[in-house]
Amino acid sequence: MWNPVAPEVVENPFPFWAWLREEAPVWEVPDAGYFTISRYSDLVEVSRDSETFSSELLAVVQRDDSGRPRLQKTDLVRRPQARVLGVADGEMHARHRRAVGRTFSPSRMERMSNLALEIAERCVADFSDGSEIDAIEALAIPIPLEFMTRLLGLPLEDRPRLQAWTDHAMCMAGGLATAEELGQSGAETLRFQAYLEERFEEELAHPGQEVMGDLARAVRAGENTVGGLERWEAVAVLFQLVVGGIETTVGLIGAAVQHAAQTPAAWSKLRESPESIAAFVEEAVRLDGPATGNLRRTTRDTELGGVRLPQGSTVALLWGSANRDATEFSEPDRFILERSNIKGHLGFGLGKHFCLGAALARMETRVALQALVRVKERVTLAVDTETLRHKPNLSIRRLQSLPIALG
């Protein structure tokens, strides 16, 4: 029987997902206390019914000491911060999205693409022909890290700390950490929270033009407005934006560069037809996107795919599996730029909780590829594909490193 949290399954989940779609599309994980949902049509149904399938969680999935998955109640979900943006529903979720939604709109991201391209070009300017680099450290991390720091209005000199805190936050949420790792990351996450609170208090006095300034103005207006943001909400939104805005884009840039580098014909195509980069990014999201899954909770007794889900059930939505569903995508395990439904994937979710940063991740990944193809005639993997490893995490898929050779 499959073990969803076994290291070999986390590293290569595709055979497991294929088994789920074929044999148990709505699967009650044995002795674990939660269900997985793996087919495209079922995930669409769930995503469009946020009243039945709530994002406000009462428990999380964690690997236990025996190496098996367990649903565990946690004090974290009882804190107010656990009802913010991506883990909130109803009016609270709507208020948080309104506070920052315009910033992350596709039109705003396009207007800011020159800044992202400038960062990407600075990165690739240091790449000399004939050398080997780690594309994660040299490209995939620096672009979203600097861009998000600037966009939010945080000090640029704090980038190393922000990246380290993001790593700790992902460890806390990844479901695979040991008790010792959870303790260390929990302490660092509290330091991160204190840092954001301090920065935000400074911003309240003199709001700037960046996202933190927008949130400060929303809080100041909310003091005399029903439904305005409270200070703790603004800080919690900032927390999610830093972590989500950096780590998921690191994963997507890494996946896109990997697919381009491991197929010489693909790299030639991008150089000859730069207009194909946008479609290339979409197919990278579908085939190997960073958001592989997240959790929902049923608010009533319901049924899905012929399986009864009692009220209070926790379900894992496997976006990565849905994106390889043969009923929706022909030859689903192949990278095909000419797909008629190239944007039909669920790599950014669907419905009210569609990823707020989708336009940002698309734009940053596109400019990363643009910067590379403009100056490098050849980019190839410097190691065998089979040796690449991803950071252990149940919800976010991103490479630990990506050695590439530059021509």
C-alpha positions as CSV (number, residue, x, y, z in Angstrom):
1,M,0.0,0.0,0.0
2,W,1.2,3.5,-0.9
3,N,2.6,5.7,1.9
4,P,2.0,9.4,0.8
5,V,4.8,10.7,3.1
6,A,7.5,8.1,2.2
7,P,10.6,10.0,1.0
8,E,10.6,8.2,-2.4
9,V,7.0,9.1,-3.0
10,V,7.4,12.7,-2.0
11,E,10.4,12.9,-4.4
12,N,8.6,11.2,-7.2
13,P,4.8,11.4,-6.6
14,F,3.8,10.7,-10.2
15,P,3.3,6.9,-10.0
16,F,1.4,7.3,-6.8
17,W,-0.9,10.0,-8.3
18,A,-1.5,7.8,-11.4
19,W,-2.6,4.9,-9.1
20,L,-4.9,7.3,-7.2
21,R,-6.6,8.6,-10.4
22,E,-7.1,5.1,-11.7
23,E,-8.0,3.1,-8.6
24,A,-9.0,5.5,-5.8
25,P,-9.7,9.0,-7.0
26,V,-11.2,9.9,-3.6
27,W,-9.0,7.9,-1.2
28,E,-9.3,7.6,2.6
29,V,-5.6,7.3,3.6
30,P,-5.4,4.2,5.8
31,D,-5.2,5.0,9.5
32,A,-4.3,8.6,8.7
33,G,-7.6,10.5,9.2
34,Y,-7.9,12.3,5.9
35,F,-8.8,11.8,2.3
36,T,-7.0,12.6,-1.0
37,I,-8.7,13.9,-4.1
38,S,-6.7,13.3,-7.4
39,R,-8.9,13.7,-10.5
40,Y,-9.3,16.9,-12.4
41,S,-13.1,16.9,-12.5
42,D,-13.4,16.3,-8.7
43,L,-10.9,19.1,-7.9
44,V,-12.9,21.5,-10.1
45,E,-16.1,20.5,-8.2
46,V,-14.5,21.0,-4.8
47,S,-12.8,24.3,-5.8
48,R,-16.2,25.8,-6.8
49,D,-17.9,24.9,-3.6
50,S,-16.1,26.8,-0.9
51,E,-19.2,26.6,1.4
52,T,-18.9,22.8,1.6
53,F,-15.1,22.6,1.3
54,S,-13.7,25.2,3.6
55,S,-10.1,26.6,3.7
56,E,-10.4,27.2,7.4
57,L,-8.6,24.2,8.9
58,L,-8.8,22.5,12.3
59,A,-5.9,20.1,11.7
60,V,-2.9,19.5,9.4
61,V,-1.2,16.4,7.9
62,Q,2.1,15.6,9.5
63,R,4.5,12.6,9.2
64,D,4.7,10.8,12.5
65,D,7.6,9.1,14.2
66,S,6.8,5.8,12.5
67,G,7.0,7.5,9.0
68,R,3.3,7.4,8.3
69,P,0.9,10.3,7.7
70,R,-1.4,11.4,10.5
71,L,-4.0,14.2,10.8
72,Q,-3.0,16.2,13.8
73,K,-4.8,19.0,15.6
74,T,-2.5,21.9,16.3
75,D,-2.6,25.1,18.3
76,L,-1.5,27.0,15.3
77,V,-5.0,26.7,13.7
78,R,-6.6,28.3,16.7
79,R,-4.7,31.5,16.4
80,P,-6.3,34.5,14.6
81,Q,-3.4,34.4,12.0
82,A,-4.7,31.0,10.9
83,R,-7.8,32.7,9.4
84,V,-6.1,35.0,6.9
85,L,-6.1,35.1,3.1
86,G,-5.3,31.6,1.9
87,V,-6.7,29.9,5.0
88,A,-9.8,32.1,5.4
89,D,-13.2,32.0,3.9
90,G,-16.2,34.3,3.4
91,E,-16.0,38.0,4.1
92,M,-12.7,37.8,5.9
93,H,-11.0,36.2,2.9
94,A,-12.7,38.8,0.6
95,R,-11.4,41.7,2.7
96,H,-7.9,40.4,2.7
97,R,-7.9,39.9,-1.1
98,R,-9.4,43.4,-1.6
99,A,-6.6,44.9,0.4
100,V,-3.8,43.7,-1.9
101,G,-5.7,42.3,-4.9
102,R,-5.0,45.3,-7.2
103,T,-1.3,45.1,-6.5
104,F,-1.1,41.6,-7.9
105,S,-3.4,42.1,-10.9
106,P,-2.1,40.9,-14.3
107,S,-2.0,44.5,-15.6
108,R,0.0,45.7,-12.6
109,M,2.4,42.8,-12.9
110,E,3.0,43.5,-16.5
111,R,3.7,47.2,-15.7
112,M,6.3,46.0,-13.2
113,S,7.9,43.4,-15.5
114,N,10.7,45.8,-16.3
115,L,11.9,45.7,-12.7
116,A,11.8,41.9,-12.7
117,L,13.7,41.8,-16.0
118,E,16.3,44.2,-14.7
119,I,16.9,41.9,-11.7
120,A,17.1,38.8,-14.0
121,E,19.5,40.5,-16.4
122,R,21.7,41.4,-13.4
123,C,21.8,37.8,-12.5
124,V,22.6,36.4,-15.9
125,A,25.3,39.1,-16.5
126,D,27.5,37.2,-14.1
127,F,27.1,33.9,-16.0
128,S,30.1,33.2,-18.2
129,D,30.2,30.9,-21.1
130,G,31.6,27.5,-20.4
131,S,30.8,27.7,-16.7
132,E,28.4,25.7,-14.5
133,I,26.0,27.3,-12.0
134,D,23.3,26.3,-9.7
135,A,20.3,27.9,-11.3
136,I,18.3,27.8,-8.0
137,E,20.9,29.9,-6.1
138,A,21.9,32.1,-9.0
139,L,18.6,32.8,-10.6
140,A,15.5,31.2,-9.2
141,I,16.0,32.6,-5.7
142,P,17.4,36.1,-6.4
143,I,14.6,37.2,-8.7
144,P,11.5,36.7,-6.5
145,L,13.5,37.5,-3.3
146,E,14.5,41.0,-4.5
147,F,11.2,41.6,-6.4
148,M,9.0,40.8,-3.4
149,T,11.2,42.7,-1.0
150,R,10.8,45.8,-3.2
151,L,7.1,45.2,-3.9
152,L,6.3,44.9,-0.3
153,G,8.4,47.8,0.8
154,L,10.9,45.9,3.1
155,P,14.6,46.8,3.4
156,L,16.7,45.2,0.7
157,E,19.5,44.5,3.2
158,D,17.1,42.1,4.9
159,R,16.9,39.7,1.9
160,P,19.1,37.0,3.5
161,R,16.9,37.0,6.6
162,L,13.7,36.9,4.6
163,Q,14.9,33.9,2.6
164,A,16.0,32.1,5.8
165,W,12.6,32.8,7.5
166,T,10.8,31.6,4.4
167,D,12.6,28.3,4.5
168,H,11.6,27.9,8.2
169,A,8.0,28.8,7.4
170,M,7.9,26.2,4.7
171,C,9.4,23.6,7.0
172,M,6.6,24.3,9.5
173,A,3.9,23.9,6.8
174,G,5.5,21.1,4.9
175,G,4.3,18.2,7.0
176,L,7.6,16.3,7.0
177,A,9.7,17.9,9.6
178,T,11.0,16.2,12.7
179,A,10.1,17.4,16.2
180,E,13.5,19.1,16.5
181,E,13.2,20.8,13.1
182,L,9.7,22.0,14.0
183,G,11.0,23.4,17.3
184,Q,13.8,25.3,15.5
185,S,11.6,26.6,12.7
186,G,8.8,27.5,15.1
187,A,11.2,29.7,17.1
188,E,12.5,31.4,13.8
189,T,8.9,31.9,12.6
190,L,8.1,33.8,15.8
191,R,11.1,36.0,15.2
192,F,9.9,36.5,11.6
193,Q,6.5,37.6,13.0
194,A,8.1,40.0,15.4
195,Y,10.2,41.5,12.6
196,L,7.1,42.0,10.4
197,E,5.2,43.6,13.3
198,E,8.0,46.0,13.9
199,R,8.3,47.0,10.3
200,F,4.6,47.4,10.0
201,E,4.4,49.7,13.0
202,E,7.0,51.9,11.3
203,E,4.9,51.9,8.1
204,L,1.8,52.9,9.9
205,A,3.4,56.3,10.8
206,H,4.4,57.0,7.3
207,P,2.8,54.7,4.7
208,G,4.7,54.4,1.4
209,Q,3.6,53.4,-2.0
210,E,4.4,49.7,-1.8
211,V,2.2,46.9,-0.6
212,M,3.0,47.5,3.1
213,G,1.9,51.1,2.6
214,D,-1.4,49.9,1.1
215,L,-2.0,47.6,4.1
216,A,-1.1,50.5,6.5
217,R,-3.6,52.8,4.8
218,A,-6.2,50.0,5.0
219,V,-5.7,49.7,8.7
220,R,-5.8,53.4,9.3
221,A,-9.0,53.7,7.2
222,G,-10.4,50.6,9.0
223,E,-10.2,52.3,12.4
224,N,-13.3,54.3,11.4
225,T,-14.8,51.8,8.9
226,V,-16.8,48.6,9.4
227,G,-14.9,45.7,7.8
228,G,-11.5,47.5,7.8
229,L,-8.3,45.6,8.4
230,E,-6.9,45.2,11.9
231,R,-3.2,45.4,12.5
232,W,-2.7,41.7,13.2
233,E,-4.5,40.9,10.0
234,A,-2.2,43.2,8.0
235,V,0.9,41.6,9.5
236,A,-0.5,38.1,8.9
237,V,-1.2,39.0,5.2
238,L,2.3,40.3,4.9
239,F,3.6,37.0,6.3
240,Q,1.7,35.0,3.7
241,L,2.8,37.3,0.9
242,V,6.5,37.0,1.7
243,V,6.5,33.2,2.0
244,G,4.1,32.5,-0.9
245,G,5.6,35.2,-3.1
246,I,9.1,33.9,-2.8
247,E,9.0,30.1,-2.4
248,T,6.4,29.1,-5.0
249,T,8.1,31.3,-7.7
250,V,11.5,29.8,-6.8
251,G,9.9,26.4,-7.6
252,L,8.3,27.5,-10.8
253,I,11.5,29.2,-12.2
254,G,13.5,26.1,-11.3
255,A,11.0,23.8,-13.0
256,A,10.9,25.9,-16.2
257,V,14.7,26.2,-16.4
258,Q,15.0,22.5,-15.9
259,H,12.6,21.6,-18.7
260,A,14.3,24.1,-21.0
261,A,17.8,22.8,-20.2
262,Q,17.2,19.1,-20.4
263,T,15.8,19.3,-23.9
264,P,18.1,21.0,-26.5
265,A,15.2,21.4,-29.0
266,A,13.2,23.2,-26.3
267,W,16.0,25.7,-25.7
268,S,16.4,26.3,-29.5
269,K,12.7,26.9,-29.7
270,L,12.8,29.5,-27.0
271,R,15.7,31.3,-28.7
272,E,14.1,31.3,-32.1
273,S,10.6,32.1,-30.9
274,P,10.7,34.2,-27.7
275,E,7.0,34.6,-28.0
276,S,6.6,31.0,-27.1
277,I,8.0,31.6,-23.6
278,A,4.6,32.4,-22.1
279,A,3.2,29.0,-23.3
280,F,6.3,27.3,-22.1
281,V,5.7,28.7,-18.6
282,E,2.1,27.4,-18.6
283,E,3.3,23.9,-19.5
284,A,5.9,24.0,-16.8
285,V,3.2,24.9,-14.3
286,R,1.0,22.0,-15.5
287,L,3.7,19.4,-15.6
288,D,5.9,20.3,-12.7
289,G,4.4,23.3,-10.9
290,P,5.2,24.2,-7.3
291,A,1.7,24.0,-5.8
292,T,1.2,20.2,-5.7
293,G,-1.6,20.2,-3.1
294,N,-3.3,21.8,-0.1
295,L,-6.1,21.0,2.4
296,R,-9.8,21.7,2.8
297,R,-12.3,20.8,5.5
298,T,-15.9,19.7,4.9
299,T,-18.5,21.8,6.6
300,R,-21.3,19.3,6.1
301,D,-21.8,15.6,5.2
302,T,-21.3,15.3,1.5
303,E,-20.3,12.8,-1.2
304,L,-17.6,13.0,-3.9
305,G,-16.8,10.4,-6.5
306,G,-19.1,8.0,-4.8
307,V,-17.3,8.3,-1.5
308,R,-19.0,9.6,1.6
309,L,-17.2,12.5,3.3
310,P,-18.6,13.2,6.8
311,Q,-18.8,16.7,8.2
312,G,-15.4,17.8,9.5
313,S,-13.4,15.6,7.1
314,T,-10.0,16.9,6.0
315,V,-9.3,16.4,2.3
316,A,-6.0,16.9,0.4
317,L,-6.5,18.5,-3.0
318,L,-3.7,17.1,-5.3
319,W,-3.4,19.8,-7.9
320,G,-0.3,18.1,-9.3
321,S,-2.2,14.9,-10.0
322,A,-5.1,16.7,-11.6
323,N,-2.7,18.4,-14.0
324,R,-1.7,14.9,-15.3
325,D,-5.2,13.6,-15.7
326,A,-5.5,12.0,-19.2
327,T,-9.2,12.8,-19.3
328,E,-8.3,16.5,-19.5
329,F,-4.8,16.5,-21.1
330,S,-3.7,14.3,-24.0
331,E,-0.4,12.6,-23.4
332,P,-0.4,14.2,-19.9
333,D,3.2,13.2,-19.0
334,R,4.7,14.9,-22.0
335,F,5.8,18.6,-22.3
336,I,3.7,19.9,-25.2
337,L,3.8,23.6,-26.1
338,E,1.0,23.3,-28.7
339,R,-1.8,22.3,-26.3
340,S,-5.1,23.8,-27.2
341,N,-5.9,24.0,-23.4
342,I,-2.5,25.3,-22.4
343,K,-4.0,27.4,-19.6
344,G,-6.5,24.7,-18.5
345,H,-4.3,23.4,-15.7
346,L,-5.0,23.8,-12.0
347,G,-1.5,24.8,-11.1
348,F,-2.7,28.0,-9.4
349,G,-5.9,26.5,-8.0
350,L,-9.4,27.5,-9.1
351,G,-12.4,29.5,-7.7
352,K,-12.3,32.0,-4.9
353,H,-8.9,30.8,-3.7
354,F,-7.3,31.0,-7.1
355,C,-3.7,32.0,-6.4
356,L,-3.4,35.7,-5.7
357,G,0.2,35.7,-7.0
358,A,-0.4,33.8,-10.3
359,A,0.3,36.7,-12.5
360,L,3.4,37.5,-10.5
361,A,4.8,34.0,-10.7
362,R,4.1,33.8,-14.4
363,M,5.7,37.1,-15.1
364,E,8.9,36.4,-13.0
365,T,9.3,33.0,-14.6
366,R,8.9,34.5,-18.1
367,V,11.5,37.2,-17.6
368,A,13.9,34.7,-16.1
369,L,13.7,32.7,-19.3
370,Q,13.9,35.8,-21.4
371,A,17.0,37.0,-19.8
372,L,18.7,33.6,-20.3
373,V,17.7,33.0,-23.9
374,R,18.8,36.5,-24.9
375,V,22.4,35.9,-23.9
376,K,23.0,32.1,-23.8
377,E,23.1,30.0,-27.0
378,R,23.1,26.8,-25.0
379,V,21.9,25.9,-21.6
380,T,22.0,22.2,-20.6
381,L,21.8,20.2,-17.4
382,A,25.1,19.6,-15.8
383,V,23.9,16.4,-14.1
384,D,21.7,13.5,-14.8
385,T,18.0,14.3,-14.3
386,E,17.7,11.3,-12.0
387,T,20.1,12.9,-9.5
388,L,18.0,16.1,-9.0
389,R,16.3,16.3,-5.7
390,H,13.4,18.4,-4.4
391,K,13.0,19.9,-0.9
392,P,10.8,17.6,1.2
393,N,7.4,19.1,1.4
394,L,3.9,17.8,1.0
395,S,2.4,21.0,-0.6
396,I,5.2,22.8,-2.4
397,R,7.5,21.2,-5.0
398,R,10.8,22.9,-5.6
399,L,14.3,21.8,-6.5
400,Q,17.0,22.0,-3.9
401,S,19.6,22.8,-6.6
402,L,19.8,22.8,-10.4
403,P,23.3,22.6,-11.9
404,I,23.3,23.8,-15.5
405,A,26.1,24.3,-18.0
406,L,26.2,27.5,-20.0
407,G,27.2,27.8,-23.6
